[in-house]
Amino acid sequence: MAIITFPKAFLWGASTAAYQVEGGNSGSALWAWEGRKGWEPSGEAAGSWERFDEDLACLKSLGLNAYRFSVEWSRVQPSPDRFDDGALGRYVGWARRLQAEGIRPFVCLHHFSEPSWLLELHPEGWLGDSVPARFLRFAERAAGALKDDVADWVTFNEPMVFLVGAYGMGHFPPGRRLLVRPRALAEAGARMARTHNEAYRLLHRLRPECRAGFTQNVAALDPARPGDEEAVESWDRFMHRDFMDAARGRMDYLGINYYTRIFVNRSPFSPLPGRAVPGYAELQAGVGRLGYRLLGGRRGEGEPTDMGWEVHPEGLGRVVSALWREHGLPILILENGIADASGLRREAYIRDHLASLASAMRQGAEVRGYFHWSLVDNYEWGSYRPRFGLHSRDRRPCPGAEFYGRVARSGEFEVHG
Ligand code: BGC
């Protein structure tokens, strides 16, 4: 039996996103999109817009000292020339209540959801030059209101996942399918990175000592077979590292969302950078079993989660160590979690990922915090079936919550062997 101990000042948090928990975000482009795609309606979601008291109670019952939530752009700016001070005031109130309870608010300014008016005015979205200025205007207003109560900012959540979803695979509005032209996506990524850099400057102008960054979804990548190393390298650059490189000097921390490992192979039929075939479950589902086999893809061996993702805790430590060596910036794990309707796999998932994180820290990586995805079950972009919550939507603790709370309170846990 060994004990793994985390530093005293370590941040133990949970993350949510406005559109996934608040409910009733009818001003978002996603609202009508749900119907067009035949998605399950998000409806009231977890009701967090009205039930912040209960969310706060969940955070307190777990003993967490940090909470990451996002501000819904379409609430704060319901039309191009109108800001809603009432909506902003509600977010300010949340930040104050969190602070009063010793829970540090981390506020994200863009978590996939954008106002419907934005795409009506600028149908080309992030493929064109108009959206960045619109986003910065919103960011200035939102951060201007929150700056006295919030010192930790996440400009963009998973920019590359968002771009591939919205402009590559047609999953999010505006529903473009340009995956066959990855250069267009890379250009949109560069534009978004420049916008992040502007937002970084803006946030520091508003509050010089604040800490700002973005969070990148980083999968652990392995070559499917010997000879696939170059495809791995190309995909890693395209999906993970190019954006981080473009934001060098404009990040106070490195934000990482880690869920899984994927195998990458090279196929002459792939239009992607390096002719890579990245083995995401979503891509496999998109091209079908046979298509995926024709592309030479390889699946992970472990028992998949309810999302079809391989559980691979070692990958978290590996990713953290590599990015620490590359950037030398403090690291925050801003999402990590498992879709598991039974809830029975969550404790082991958390334990094994924290052990992997701790081993990267022992080897020198400076990691400041771990935020579990998610505080409550929520809207998983089209469906309520995947359950990522430490609590159900009626705020009952799920299996695994008790364990996470114990770790957060004590800063340590036992491992066998
Ligand atoms: C996103 C969340 C999502 C989670 C689980 C992340 O990619 O930031 O919005 O719910 O993963 O899929």
Residues whose N, C-alpha, C, O or C-beta is under 5 A from the ligand:
A	BS01	BGC	none
